[in-house]
Amino acid sequence: MKKLLTIFIAVLYVAITSGFTVNVHYCMGEIASVKFHNADDDACNKCGKPGAKGGGDCCKDVHKFLKVDQSHQAAKIFFTRR
């Protein structure tokens, strides 16, 4: 059980520090779907009209790249000479 938890935390850490894309599809001003991969559909799943790329004016897609802003660096060790 500890190994599985450790692997899950390691994968989660790598995903957050590497970053990932979230695609949000809005239909008629409301969120219709949220996907973690490229969602270039020809038609909207909610209203059936052409999507943002199809020229429809009721739908739009917003792509957001999420990543941790802080840099993760190894701690600096200070040595003193005697």
N, C-alpha and C positions, 0 to 999 in steps of 0.2 A: 504494500500500500504506500509506503514511503517513497519507493522508486517511482511509482506512478505520479504521485503528487509532485515530486521533484522534476520529473520530465514535463509535466503540465506547466509548472511555474517557469521553467527554462524556455519553453516554447512561447509562453505569454510574454516573457521579458524580451525575447528576440523580436517578436511581432511588434511590440510597442516601441522599442528603440529603433527598429528598421523603418517603421512607418507602414501604413496601409491606406488604401483608398476606399472611401465610402461614397456610393452613388445614391442620391436621394431623388426620387421622381415625384414631382408635384403635379396634381391634376385638379384643375379648378380651384387653385389656391390651397389645397390640402395635401398632406403627404399621402401618396398612393402606395409607394414601396421604398424600401431601403435595402440595398444590396452591397456586398463586399467585393463584387467583381464588376467588370465592364457591362453596363446594361444599355446597350444601344439597340433598343427594340424599334421596329417600324411603327407599331401601333401601341396605344396606351392600353394597359390591362384593365383599367377601371372604366373608361368611357368608350374605348374602341376607336377613337379618332387618331389621326397621325400624331406621332410624338413630337418632341422638340426639333428633331432633325427632319421630320416630315413636313414641317411648315405649319403645324397647328398652333393656334395662339392660346389654347386653354391649358396646355401642358408645358412643363419645362423640366430639365434635368440639371441637378447641381452636383458637381464632383468635388469632394473635399479630401485632401490628403492629411491624414492625422499622424503626428509623430511627436515624440517627447522633445521639448525644446532644450532641456538641460543637456550639457555634454557630460558624458560618463567617462571620466578619466581615472586612471589608477592613482591612488593616494601617493603623494610625494613623501619620501622618507628622508629625513635630515640626519646626517651623520656628523658627529663632532669628533674631532681628533684630540687625543690626550697628549 
